[in-house]
Amino acid sequence: MKTSNLRLLVKGCLALVIMLALASCHDSDYLNAIPTESKALMSIDISGLDAKQAAAFTRLLPGQNVEKSGLDFSKKVYLFESSDGNLGFCGRVKSADDIVSFLESMKSSAVSRVEQYRGARFAMVKDAWLVGFNDRSFLLMGPVSADGQKVLRQQMAKYLNQDEDQGVTGSRIFARLDSIDSPMALVAQVQALPDKMIAPFTLGAPKSADASQVFIAAKMNVSDKMLTIEGETFSFNKSTNNALQAAYNEYYPITDKFVGNVSASCLFSIFMNVDGSKFIHHLHDNSLLTGLLAGINAAIDMDNIIKSFKGDVLIEIPSYANEQLQLAMTARLGNAQWLKDVAYWKKSCPPGSKIIDWQKNAYYYKGDDISYYFGVSPSNLFYSGSSAILAQSTLNRATLPLPSAVAERVKGKKIAMVINLNAIDNDKAGLIRDFLKPVFGDLSTIVYTLK
């Protein structure tokens, strides 16, 4: 080949590479609108879903078909939580004019008039969610009150004008998300989760580490109103990450011992399989779980009880209303030597509290604002709860147990959490369900497992 022809070939290849790179950048530049400091980031590749799952994504807003919405659903869409707690949705714009037409076609009571602001267009949806878009990116964020709409619009206008250096694609959280091979993937700071869910994820983290240093990375799937999240806990901090991995190696696969004992109506349940003598050290480093047991531990040596665990453990929160927490726990025991100490616990109760006999090898603790029943069953199981009925229910199969699809997701995993969305009864939870519905459809259950 002549030198001149070789040069032309090289130049042609370089030009092609540059063109492909520029096209790639253009395809992903819509992501620059996602806040770089996002605490949680989730990607959804609609083209990678099966037909049934993909059908759930054909509605952006309840009752509205998105085929002519002006969004490009051949590209991944992203959900995120900003550093100030706002939930967000980001997609690539195919036609800004079609988005305007789409919004204007909706009922006027649901969507406000589209207005121009700082190079972008904005509209309120259902008095709670703010839509903002330009020719590149589409954002939907909220929930926001009427008083907060102006500030949120200013933030979103800033996000929509960000370049690649300011957007999320250069962040570590995005790099980790991009490495997960799944149509639906999630990377999130643990602190982005509801308070009552954080504790299991931070087990094993050093006491000096806070929730902002601990992350989850997960594959996700939706079927039959159930969102399944299979993930792992990690940290970008090397020492924290090493501690989390060491703790993970100490868990054993969950058996079916207690899975059938949880009622389908239960708000929140955690399953694990541990050696209590090792698990207690992680518990001491976990301020959330130690805080949960602090009132009980004042009179009952829960440390000694937990050290006796040897096998499956179930923790249940049947309901949580008006700041009144119901709690139940049961576990396989390696031994029940601590029963010999109950006589001492009775004598050393703090003023205003007492421990009395309840039934054989079982007792009732009553403090100023705490009631706790606990004991050992004839089959050598620890059982406990904030009421007698609740404590005993952990030993028996539920009248209406968890659906079989949920139960099968739990068994064999290292840690599993089941959340009943229908049991969460507050306005914010309702708004979050409305936010997730266009993406996931009607969800009733979330199952998180450590793989």
N, C-alpha and C positions, 0 to 999 in steps of 0.2 A: 504494500500500500504506500502510495506516495506521501511524503511528509505533509504536503498541503492538504491532502484528503484526510489524513490522520488528525490534523489540527481542526479541520471542519467538524469531524466526528466528535472530538473531545468537546469543542465549543457547543455542539448540538446537545450532547449529553448534559453538560453543565447547565445549559439554558433550560432543559427539561426538568432537571433537579430543582432549579430555582423556581420554575413555574409551579411544580408540585408542592414545594415548600410554602410558596405564597398562597396557593389554593388551600393548603392545610391550615395555615394561619387564619385565612378568611373563614374557613368552616368552623373554627373554634373561637373566633374573636368575640362571639356573643357571651362567652364565659367570663369575660373581663368584668361583667356587671355583677358577678357574685362577690360579696365582701371577702377580702383576703383573710380577715380575722374570724371567719365563720367557725362556730364551735361544733357544728355538725354539717356533713355534706353527704348527699345521697344522689347517685346517678341511676337513671332508668333508660335502658336502650329498648325502646318499644319494638324495634325490628327483630330483636333477639328473643322476644316472648312468643309463646305458642298462641294460637288463634284465640283461645278462650281468654287468656290473660290480656292479650293485646286489645280485645274488645272493651276491657275495663278502662282503657286509656283513651277511648274515643270521645270522652266527655270531659272537657276542662272544667266546666261549671255545671251544677246540677240542672238537667233538663236541656242542655245546650250541646248540639253536635259540633265538633271542632274541625270537621273536614274543610270548612271554609272559614276557619278562624283567623287565618293569616299567619299561623305558626308552622314551622317546619319540623314535623314529627319524624323525619328521617334521621334527625340528629338527636343525640341524647338530651333528655330534660333533667334538670337537677332540682332537688329540694335542699334547703339549707336552713340553719338557724344562725342568725347574726349574733355578734357579741353582746348586744343589748336585749336578746331574747325574742326578737321578731322571727316568725317563720316566713320562709320565702320559697318561691318557685321561679325558675329561670329556664327560658326556652329560646330557640333561635327564631328570629323573625323572617318570614318569607315575604310578607307584604304588610306594611304598616297600615295601608289604606284598608285592606281587608279586615284587619283587627278593629279599626274604627267602625266599619260596617257591621262587624260581628257584635260589638258592644252595643251599638245603636239599635240592633235588631232585638235586643233583650228588653224585657219589660222595664219601663222607666223607673218603677219602684225598686228595682234590683240594682240598676246601674245609673250612676250620675252622668251628667254631660261630660264628654271628652274635652279636656282643656290643654292648651300648650303651656309648658313651663320649662325654661332653661334647656331648650333644644329637644325636649321629649314631650310625650303626650300622656295624660293621666286621667283616671276615672276611679271612683269609688264603687265597690261591688258589695251589695248587701250590708252597707253601713259598717263594715268591719275589715274589708280587705282593699288595699290600694293597688291598682294596676298602673304600671308605668312602662313605656316602651319607646324605642326609636327605630331606625331602619335596620338595626343590628340585633338588639336584645329585647326580650320581654321579661318583665319582673312582675310578680304578684307578691305582696308582703302584708303582714298583719299578725294577729288581729290588732286593730288600732281603734282607740276611742276618737270621738269627734275632736276633742282637745288636742290629740296627738297627731292628727292628720297632716298638719302643716309641717311639723318637724320631720315626719316620715317621708313626706314628698321631697323635702330638701335632701335627705339622705339618699333617696332613690335616684334623684337627679344626678347626684355626685357619682353613684355607682354606675349609672348608665353612660357616663362620660369617661370612665376609667379606661386606661390603656393596659397592655399586657403586663407592664411592670407593676401596676397597681392592683391587678385582679388576682383571683384565687389560684390561677394555674401554676404560679411559681411557688406555691406553698407546699409544705411537707404533707399536709393533710390531703391535698389534691393528688400528689404523687402516689401516696399510699392507696387512695381510692382508685386511681387509674390502673394500679397493678392487680386489682381483684377481677378475676375472670368470671363475671356473672352479669346477666342482663340487668339485675338490680343489685346495687352494692351500697354499703354505708361505712363511713368512717366518722366517728364522733367523740368529742370529749365526754367523759362520763358525767361531768357536771352539767351537760346539756340535757340529761335525763331528769325525769321527776325525782324529787328528793327520796321518796320511798323505794325507788328502784336502784339507787346508786350503790348501796352497801355490797351486794354480791360482786359487783365489778371491781371494787377496790380491795377485795380480800387478797392478802399477800403483798400489797403495796406497803413500803416502809411508812412508819408513823409520820415521818417528816414530809411525805408526799401528799399533795392535796388532789382533789378530783380533776383539776385542770391539767395535771400531768399524766392522767390515765385515759387511754383511748380504747374504743372498741372498733374493730374492722370486721365487716360481716358481709356474707352473701344473703340475699333476701328472696323470698318467694311468696306468692299469694295464691291461695286456693280455698274454696268453700268458706269464705269470710274469715279465713285465718291468715295472718301475716307471720311467716316463719323467718326468724333471723338466726343464722348459724354463724358464729363469729369467734373471735379471739380477743383477749385483752392484751394491750401492749402500751409501751411508753417510749417517747423519743429520748427520754432520760435513761442512760444506760443502766445505772444502778437500780432504778425503779423497775425497768423492764426485766432485769435479771431476777429480781425478787418476785415479780409476777409469774415468771415462767417456772421458778422453783416451786411456788405454791401450786401452780397448775399440775405439776407432776405428782403432787401428793393426793390429788383427788382420784377417786375410783369410779368406774361406770355405775350409773344409777340403775337399780333393778326395779321390778314392778311392785316392790313391797308396799309402798304407800301411794302409788299413783292413782289407784282406784278409790282411795279414801277421800279425795278432794272433790267437793261439790262443784258442779258446773257453774253455780252462782257465786262462787268464791271470787273476791276481788283480785287477790294476788297470792301466788304460791311459789315457793322456792324448793327445789329438790337438789340434793347432793348426796355424796357417799364419802364419808371421811373417817379418819382415825382421830378421835377427839383429842388425844394427847399431843398431836401435831397441830390440829386445827385451832386449838385454844390460843396458840401464839399469834396466829393471823388475826384472830378475833380481838386480841388485846390491841393490835395495831389499827383496828378499824373503829374509828370514833363513832361512826353511825350506828353500828350494831351494838357496841358497848353502851352507847347512850340509850338504845332501845331497851336494854336489860338493866340499866342502872338502878331504877327504883326497886326492882325485884332483888338485885344483887346485894342490896343493903341489909337484907335479913336472911337470904338464902344463898349459899355458896354455889352460884351457878357455874363458876369456873370448875369446881370439882365434879359437878354433874356433867358438864360438857366434855371433860377429860375422859369420862366413862363411855362416851359414844364410840361405837365400833360398827360402822356400816351406814345404811341409808338414813337420811335426815329429811324431815319435812317441816317447813315453816309456812304457816298460813296467816294471811290477813283477810278474814272473811268480808269485812266492810270497814269503811273509814268515813265517818260522818261527824260533823260538828266537833272536829278535833278529838273525837273519842276513838282511840285505836283498839280494835279487837285483835288479839294475837293468840295463836296456837302453835305448838311445836311437839313433834314426836320423833323418836330416834331408836334405832337398834342399840342395845347396850352390850359392852364387853364385860361389864360388871356393875353391881349396884351397891358397892361398899359404902357409898356416901349415905345410904339410909341410916347407917349407925350414927351419923352426925346430926340427924334431925332433932334429937332430944336437946342437944346443945343449941341448935338454931332457935328452938322454942324459947329457951331461957335468955338468949342474947338479942331478942328482937328490939329494934329501936322503939323509943317511947311512942305510944299511940298505935302500935301495930302488934299483930299476934299471928302465931301459927297454931292451928288446931287440927286434930285428926279428922279426916274426911271419910276414908274407907281403908281397907287393908293396904298397907304400904303406900298410902296416898294422903295428901295434906292440903290444907287451905290456908293461904297467907292473905291477911287483910291489913292494908296500910291506910294512910290518910286518904289517898285517892287511887289506890291500886288494889285490885283483887287478882289472885293468881292461884290456880289449882294445879297440883303436880303430883306425880306418883310413878310407880313401877307396876306394870301389868303382870299377870301370871306368866305371860309368854316372854318376860324380860324385855319389855319395851318401855322407854321413858315416854310419858305423855303429860301434856300440860296445856293450860289455856286460861284466858281471862274470865271464863265462866265454867261451871261444872259440865254443862252440856257440850260446850265447845271442846273442852279437854278430852272428854270421852269420845267425841265424834272422830277424833284423829285415829282411833284404833279400829274403826269399823268402815266397811265399804259404804260409800255415799249412796243415798237413795237415787240421786240423779248425778252420776259421776261425770268427769270430764269426757268429752266426745272421744271416741276411739282414735280418731285422726290426731288429736292433741296428745293423747297418752302415748301413742307410738313415737311421736317426736321427742318425747322426754326420755324414754327408756334407752339405756346404753350411753347417754351423754355424761359429761363430767359435772356440769352444773346446768340446771334448767329453771327458767322462770316462766310462769303462765299468768297473763294479765287479761282479765275480763273487762273489756271496754264498756260493755253494757252496764256494769256495776259502778262505773265512775259517774257520779251524779253532781256535776257542777257546770256553770256557764262556760268556763274556759275549756273544759274537756269537750263540751258540745261544739265549740268553735273549732277545736283541733280536729274533731271527727269530720266536721264539714270541710275542713281544709284537705284532709286525707281522702275523703270519699271520691272526688273526681279522679284521683290517681289509683286508689286501691279498690274502689267500690265500697259496699257496706261491710265494714270489718266488725267482727264481734270479739276476736281473740288475737292476742299477740303472744307468740311462743319464742323465747330467746334461749338458745343453747350454746354452751361452749363446746366446740367440736373436739 
